[in-house]
Structures are given as structure tokens and as C-alpha cells.
Amino acid sequence: MFRKYVIALMLVAGPALAGCAASAEPESPGRAGPGRVTELVIGLDMPWGLAFLPDGSALVSGRASGQIHRIPAGGGQPVLVGEVPGVVASAEGGLLGLATSPEFAEDRTVYAYVSGPPTNRVVALRVAEDLRSLRQERVVLDGIETADRHHGGRLRFGPEGNLWIGTGDAFEPENAADQESLNGKILRIKPDGSIPEDNPTPGSPIFSSGHRNVQGIAFGPDGTAYASELGHRTWDELNVLRPGRDYGWPETEGTDGGTGVRPIFTVHPDDASPSGIAYAKGSIWMGALGGQRLWQLPVDGPEAAGEPVEHFVGEYGRIRTVERAPDGSLWIATSNTDEATWGGTDPRPGDDRILRLDLG
């Protein structure tokens, strides 16, 4: 089922992200491993974002269709909730990340990252009480340059209640270091779209810069913020995010170069091409597209805490999204119907699917 695989490893010392409260009791790093795998749903078309509702069910976005479906907590037939307006699919763009409002029971709001002209944007969607329709209420943030590729697109609410947004460089590397551009950045805003008072630059949504194409964001129990990032030809990265810091792109890729904060893990793109990440049981669990596997990266706060382990190599094809469910399991969305993106593979019967992974 799995085998150990050593990749380039660096340790990053320093405090965890200031201002983020702990979300749970600390866990022993790197102790858990995969258990039973259960197939929850099959037949999905280009699934991308995945966000849980208070009842344990989940919403999943279709990248090209612009549709959002609801998956019951125990699996089963997906139910159409609605279609997000203004979605324009490109090689890597369309309807991407989803994030459920922490106050969903009261405000019925889900946030979505939408790719399409004139700019990429984050929108707030109001979901009906019966979970069978939605409407767009407002644009929360726009002005993110769009392109055919390198959109980023992952959304995550932090433990401090702000919405974190990963963007790509829009295939223009100079955007990542440009403080006038929202591309190649980690952005942080309040749910209403305003700027948190403790952002590094007053009035700016930019939390960190120098990113090539952020694909995953997750938080540890001590508030440490992690992000997965697609490299170019040499190194993909897992970074610990710190306010106002630069992460090196385009001058530095992984550990090759003299600029930016160093990643805590690097892995060659052939073995990764990372996408979504989740924190559980002392590890970051990172989906791999081109690498077609699930990486387990043991962490202890802002530091690497052990050797990476790879699971399910080639078993399920490309892995797009990894999310921790309310019951502590991992939900994993494959991405084999999305042949336009790098590392494509022929769909298997039943693709695409969502799997539930128990952790030992």
C-alpha cells in the first residue's frame, strides 16, 4: 500500500504564525498512517474544491462546469446545489477552491475562487436552506490577474477567522515579487472583503509574496500556516507562511537560489506536482498530480519532524484535493478527468471519485 521515499529535506526554525490561535490540542508528529479506504462517490467531472458543511456533508466544485454538488456525509449520489456565474474554463482555470463560512449555520455562505475574465476573483455564495440552489451575493476580492495557467485558487479559513487565498503568478514570474500585483501571493482578508488590521502592509491583502503557484493551504493545531507550491522544473515546495516574507520566486526555486524563505520540504515535480493539503495527526498530507500519490510530511509546528512517506503510488491517479473531515478522516478527490493539465492520465472506470481515508 505504501513505501518510504526520502526526498530533499530542510528544517526551518522560528516561531509559528503570530496571531493565529490554536485550533486543537497538539498531536504527536508523524505517528499516524493510512487505514481503510472507502469510495464515497464516483463519476465526478473535474472536481477541484471541497468544503465541509456543519452536517458532515461536503460541497465539491467542478472546474470546467462551474457547478457545485453536495456529497452526503456517508457518500452516495451527488446532488446539484447550483452553478456559479461567470466561470470560464481554461487549461487550469474555472471554478476552483471552496471555503465554508465559519458562521454557515447563520449566514449560509460559501466562498469560491472563480477564474475568468476580466480578473480572477473570490465570490460569496448564498446557499439555500434545502441545499438545492445558490446565488452569488457579492464579489469579495477581485483584481487577481487571469491567464491560461497558474491561477492558484485554494481558499482556507484560518483559526483567527480570516480567509486565506493562494494565487499563482499568471504565468508571468515577475508578478510574484511585485507588491502591486495580487498574483504569486498568499492573500488574507476578512470574510466581508476588508483588510485585517494585522496584515503586514496596512490596507493590503498581501500576506506573503514570491510564490509561483500556490495550490494548498492548511493550519496546524498551534496555528502554523502551511502552503504547497508548484515549482518549475526542479523543486516543488511545502512552506511555512510568515507575515510579510518573500519566498524567492522567480529568483529561487526550492533551495536553488539565494533569495526568500526556505521551504521545509522539497520534492521533485515528477514525484509531486502538489495540489491540496490538509493537517492531521502530526503530518501534512499533500496530494500529488503528476506524481499520482499522497505524500505524508511529518511536521512539528514550523519545522519538519521526520522523513516523508509516500502512499498509494499510482493507485488512484492524480490527487487534486485533500481535506480533513469533521470526523478526523481525510477526504481525497482525484483528478483524472482533467486531462488538460500537466501530468495527465487516462481516466479509470468511475473517475473522478472522492475517497475517505481513515487514519490509524
C-alpha positions as CSV (number, residue, x, y, z in Angstrom):
1,M,0.0,0.0,0.0
2,F,2.8,2.4,0.7
3,R,6.6,2.7,0.8
4,K,9.0,5.1,2.4
5,Y,10.7,7.6,0.0
6,V,13.3,10.1,1.0
7,I,13.2,13.5,-0.6
8,A,15.3,16.6,-0.1
9,L,14.6,17.9,3.4
10,M,15.3,21.2,5.1
11,L,14.4,22.5,8.6
12,V,13.1,26.0,9.1
13,A,13.4,27.3,12.6
14,G,11.3,30.1,14.1
15,P,8.0,30.8,15.8
16,A,4.7,29.7,14.5
17,L,2.4,32.3,12.8
18,A,1.7,35.2,15.1
19,G,-1.9,36.0,15.8
20,C,-3.4,32.6,15.0
21,A,-5.0,30.8,17.9
22,A,-4.6,27.1,18.4
23,S,-7.4,25.1,16.7
24,A,-6.9,21.8,18.7
25,E,-4.7,20.1,21.2
26,P,-1.2,19.4,19.8
27,E,-0.7,16.0,18.3
28,S,2.4,13.8,18.2
29,P,4.1,14.4,14.9
30,G,4.2,11.7,12.2
31,R,2.7,8.8,14.2
32,A,-0.4,8.1,12.1
33,G,-0.6,6.1,8.9
34,P,-3.3,5.3,6.4
35,G,-6.1,2.9,7.3
36,R,-9.2,1.8,5.4
37,V,-10.1,3.5,2.1
38,T,-13.8,3.9,1.3
39,E,-15.1,5.1,-2.0
40,L,-17.7,7.7,-1.3
41,V,-18.7,8.9,-4.8
42,I,-17.8,8.2,-8.4
43,G,-18.5,9.9,-11.8
44,L,-17.4,13.4,-10.9
45,D,-16.2,15.8,-13.7
46,M,-13.0,17.6,-12.9
47,P,-13.5,18.1,-9.2
48,W,-11.4,20.8,-7.6
49,G,-12.5,22.4,-4.4
50,L,-14.0,20.6,-1.4
51,A,-15.6,22.2,1.6
52,F,-17.5,20.6,4.5
53,L,-20.8,21.7,5.9
54,P,-21.9,21.5,9.6
55,D,-23.8,18.3,9.0
56,G,-20.7,16.5,7.8
57,S,-21.6,16.6,4.1
58,A,-19.4,18.3,1.6
59,L,-19.6,20.6,-1.4
60,V,-17.4,19.9,-4.4
61,S,-16.7,22.3,-7.3
62,G,-16.5,21.2,-10.9
63,R,-13.6,23.2,-12.6
64,A,-15.0,23.3,-16.1
65,S,-18.7,23.1,-15.4
66,G,-18.9,25.8,-12.8
67,Q,-21.3,23.6,-10.8
68,I,-21.3,22.8,-7.1
69,H,-22.6,19.4,-5.9
70,R,-23.2,18.2,-2.4
71,I,-21.9,14.9,-1.3
72,P,-23.7,13.2,1.7
73,A,-21.5,12.6,4.8
74,G,-21.6,8.8,4.2
75,G,-21.1,9.1,0.5
76,G,-23.7,8.4,-2.3
77,Q,-25.2,10.2,-5.2
78,P,-24.1,13.8,-5.6
79,V,-26.8,16.4,-5.5
80,L,-26.6,19.5,-7.6
81,V,-26.6,22.7,-5.5
82,G,-26.2,25.2,-8.3
83,E,-23.9,26.8,-10.9
84,V,-21.6,29.7,-10.2
85,P,-21.9,32.5,-12.7
86,G,-19.0,33.9,-14.8
87,V,-16.9,30.8,-14.8
88,V,-14.6,30.5,-17.8
89,A,-12.6,27.3,-18.0
90,S,-9.1,27.5,-19.4
91,A,-6.2,25.0,-19.3
92,E,-6.0,25.3,-15.5
93,G,-8.8,27.8,-14.7
94,G,-12.5,27.6,-14.0
95,L,-14.3,27.1,-10.7
96,L,-11.5,26.3,-8.2
97,G,-11.4,26.4,-4.4
98,L,-14.3,26.5,-2.0
99,A,-14.4,27.5,1.7
100,T,-17.4,27.3,4.1
101,S,-18.1,30.3,6.3
102,P,-17.3,29.6,9.9
103,E,-20.8,31.0,10.6
104,F,-22.5,28.9,7.9
105,A,-25.4,27.9,10.2
106,E,-26.3,31.6,10.4
107,D,-25.1,33.2,7.1
108,R,-25.5,30.2,4.7
109,T,-22.3,31.5,2.9
110,V,-19.7,29.6,0.9
111,Y,-16.8,31.3,-0.7
112,A,-15.5,30.3,-4.2
113,Y,-12.4,31.2,-6.3
114,V,-13.6,31.9,-9.8
115,S,-11.3,32.1,-12.8
116,G,-12.5,34.1,-15.8
117,P,-12.2,37.5,-17.4
118,P,-11.7,40.3,-16.6
119,T,-9.9,39.0,-13.5
120,N,-9.8,36.1,-11.2
121,R,-11.9,36.8,-8.1
122,V,-13.3,35.4,-4.8
123,V,-17.1,35.5,-4.5
124,A,-19.5,34.9,-1.7
125,L,-22.4,32.5,-2.5
126,R,-25.6,32.2,-0.5
127,V,-26.8,28.6,-0.3
128,A,-30.5,27.8,0.2
129,E,-31.8,26.1,3.3
130,D,-32.7,23.0,1.3
131,L,-29.1,22.9,-0.2
132,R,-30.5,22.7,-3.7
133,S,-29.8,26.2,-5.0
134,L,-27.4,29.1,-4.6
135,R,-26.9,32.6,-5.7
136,Q,-23.9,34.9,-5.9
137,E,-24.3,37.7,-3.3
138,R,-21.1,39.7,-3.8
139,V,-17.5,39.8,-5.1
140,V,-15.3,39.7,-2.0
141,L,-12.0,40.3,-3.8
142,D,-11.1,40.8,-7.4
143,G,-8.1,42.2,-9.4
144,I,-6.2,38.9,-9.5
145,E,-4.7,38.7,-12.9
146,T,-6.1,35.9,-15.0
147,A,-4.3,33.8,-17.6
148,D,-4.5,30.3,-19.2
149,R,-2.4,28.8,-16.3
150,H,-1.1,29.5,-12.8
151,H,-4.2,30.6,-11.1
152,G,-3.6,29.2,-7.6
153,G,-7.1,29.1,-6.4
154,R,-7.1,27.4,-2.9
155,L,-9.2,29.0,-0.1
156,R,-9.0,28.3,3.6
157,F,-10.3,30.0,6.7
158,G,-7.6,30.4,9.3
159,P,-8.1,29.8,13.0
160,E,-8.2,33.6,13.5
161,G,-11.3,33.8,11.3
162,N,-9.8,35.4,8.2
163,L,-10.0,34.0,4.6
164,W,-6.6,32.9,3.2
165,I,-6.2,32.8,-0.6
166,G,-3.5,31.2,-2.7
167,T,-2.8,32.8,-6.1
168,G,-0.5,31.9,-9.0
169,D,1.8,34.2,-10.9
170,A,-0.5,34.1,-14.0
171,F,2.5,32.6,-16.0
172,E,4.3,35.9,-15.5
173,P,7.1,35.2,-13.0
174,E,7.8,38.9,-12.2
175,N,4.3,39.2,-10.7
176,A,5.4,37.1,-7.7
177,A,7.8,39.8,-6.4
178,D,5.7,42.8,-7.4
179,Q,3.9,44.2,-4.4
180,E,1.4,46.0,-6.7
181,S,0.3,42.6,-8.0
182,L,-2.0,40.2,-6.2
183,N,-0.5,37.3,-8.2
184,G,2.1,34.9,-6.8
185,K,0.9,35.6,-3.3
186,I,-0.8,34.4,-0.2
187,L,-3.6,36.9,0.4
188,R,-5.5,37.3,3.7
189,I,-8.8,39.2,4.0
190,K,-11.8,39.3,6.4
191,P,-15.0,37.5,5.3
192,D,-16.5,40.8,4.2
193,G,-13.5,41.6,2.0
194,S,-11.9,44.2,4.2
195,I,-8.2,44.0,5.3
196,P,-7.2,42.6,8.7
197,E,-5.5,45.3,10.8
198,D,-2.5,43.0,11.5
199,N,-1.7,42.3,7.8
200,P,1.9,43.1,7.1
201,T,1.2,46.1,4.9
202,P,-1.7,48.4,6.1
203,G,-4.6,48.3,3.6
204,S,-3.1,45.5,1.5
205,P,-4.5,41.9,1.3
206,I,-0.9,40.6,0.7
207,F,0.3,38.3,3.5
208,S,3.4,36.9,1.7
209,S,4.9,37.1,-1.8
210,G,7.4,35.3,-4.0
211,H,5.2,32.3,-4.7
212,R,5.0,30.6,-8.1
213,N,1.6,28.8,-7.9
214,V,0.1,28.1,-4.5
215,Q,-2.1,25.0,-4.6
216,G,-2.8,24.1,-0.9
217,I,-3.2,25.9,2.4
218,A,-3.5,24.2,5.8
219,F,-3.1,25.1,9.5
220,G,-1.6,23.1,12.3
221,P,-3.1,22.9,15.8
222,D,-0.7,25.6,17.0
223,G,-1.7,28.0,14.2
224,T,1.2,27.3,12.0
225,A,0.2,28.1,8.4
226,Y,1.5,25.8,5.6
227,A,1.3,26.1,1.8
228,S,2.1,23.8,-1.0
229,E,3.6,25.3,-4.2
230,L,4.3,24.1,-7.7
231,G,7.8,24.6,-8.7
232,H,9.2,24.9,-12.3
233,R,11.5,22.0,-13.3
234,T,13.5,21.3,-10.1
235,W,11.6,21.6,-6.8
236,D,8.1,21.7,-5.6
237,E,7.7,23.1,-2.1
238,L,5.9,23.0,1.3
239,N,6.4,26.3,3.0
240,V,5.6,27.7,6.4
241,L,4.0,31.1,5.9
242,R,5.2,34.1,7.8
243,P,3.8,37.6,7.6
244,G,5.4,39.9,5.1
245,R,8.1,37.4,4.0
246,D,9.2,36.7,0.4
247,Y,9.5,33.1,-0.7
248,G,12.0,33.6,-3.5
249,W,10.3,33.1,-6.8
250,P,11.3,33.8,-9.6
251,E,15.0,34.1,-8.4
252,T,14.8,31.0,-6.3
253,E,13.1,27.6,-6.8
254,G,13.1,25.4,-3.7
255,T,16.6,25.5,-2.3
256,D,18.2,26.6,-5.6
257,G,18.9,30.3,-5.3
258,G,19.8,32.8,-2.6
259,T,16.6,34.6,-2.1
260,G,13.5,34.1,0.0
261,V,12.4,31.9,2.9
262,R,13.5,28.3,2.5
263,P,10.8,25.6,2.3
264,I,10.6,22.9,5.0
265,F,10.2,20.2,2.4
266,T,11.1,20.0,-1.3
267,V,10.3,17.3,-3.8
268,H,11.0,16.9,-7.5
269,P,8.0,17.7,-9.7
270,D,8.0,14.2,-11.3
271,D,7.1,12.8,-7.8
272,A,4.7,15.6,-6.8
273,S,3.3,18.5,-8.8
274,P,1.5,19.2,-5.5
275,S,-2.1,20.3,-5.0
276,G,-4.3,20.3,-1.9
277,I,-3.0,19.8,1.6
278,A,-4.5,19.0,5.0
279,Y,-3.1,18.7,8.5
280,A,-4.0,15.6,10.5
281,K,-2.2,13.5,13.2
282,G,1.1,15.4,13.2
283,S,1.5,15.4,9.4
284,I,0.7,17.5,6.4
285,W,-1.0,15.2,3.8
286,M,-0.3,16.5,0.3
287,G,-2.0,15.4,-2.9
288,A,0.2,14.9,-6.0
289,L,-1.0,15.4,-9.5
290,G,1.9,14.4,-11.8
291,G,3.3,12.2,-9.0
292,Q,0.0,10.4,-8.6
293,R,0.4,9.7,-4.9
294,L,-0.4,11.0,-1.4
295,W,2.5,12.4,0.5
296,Q,2.7,12.3,4.3
297,L,5.1,15.1,5.6
298,P,5.6,14.9,9.3
299,V,5.7,18.3,10.9
300,D,6.2,19.8,14.4
301,G,4.9,23.3,14.3
302,P,7.0,25.3,11.8
303,E,9.7,22.5,11.5
304,A,10.0,19.3,9.6
305,A,9.8,16.4,12.0
306,G,10.7,13.3,10.1
307,E,11.1,11.6,6.7
308,P,8.4,12.0,4.1
309,V,6.4,8.9,3.2
310,E,4.5,8.3,0.0
311,H,1.2,6.4,-0.2
312,F,-1.0,4.9,-2.9
313,V,1.6,5.4,-5.7
314,G,-0.3,5.2,-9.0
315,E,-3.3,3.5,-7.4
316,Y,-5.8,6.3,-7.8
317,G,-4.0,8.5,-10.4
318,R,-3.8,12.3,-9.9
319,I,-4.8,13.6,-6.5
320,R,-6.2,17.1,-6.6
321,T,-7.7,17.8,-3.1
322,V,-7.1,16.6,0.4
323,E,-9.4,17.8,3.2
324,R,-9.8,16.7,6.8
325,A,-13.4,15.8,7.6
326,P,-15.2,16.7,10.8
327,D,-14.8,13.0,12.0
328,G,-11.0,13.2,11.6
329,S,-10.7,11.2,8.4
330,L,-9.3,12.5,5.1
331,W,-11.4,13.0,2.0
332,I,-9.4,12.8,-1.2
333,A,-10.6,14.0,-4.6
334,T,-8.9,12.5,-7.7
335,S,-8.3,14.5,-10.9
336,N,-8.1,12.1,-13.8
337,T,-10.9,13.5,-16.0
338,D,-8.9,16.8,-16.1
339,E,-6.6,15.8,-18.9
340,A,-5.7,19.3,-20.0
341,T,-3.4,19.9,-17.0
342,W,0.2,18.7,-16.6
343,G,0.7,15.1,-15.6
344,G,-2.5,13.9,-17.3
345,T,-3.5,10.3,-17.2
346,D,-6.3,8.3,-18.8
347,P,-9.4,8.2,-16.6
348,R,-10.1,4.9,-14.9
349,P,-13.6,3.5,-14.8
350,G,-15.6,5.5,-12.3
351,D,-13.4,8.6,-12.4
352,D,-13.4,11.0,-10.9
353,R,-14.0,9.9,-7.4
354,I,-13.9,11.0,-3.8
355,L,-12.3,8.6,-1.3
356,R,-12.5,8.6,2.5
357,L,-9.2,7.6,4.2
358,D,-9.2,6.6,7.9
359,L,-6.0,7.4,9.8
360,G,-4.5,4.9,12.2
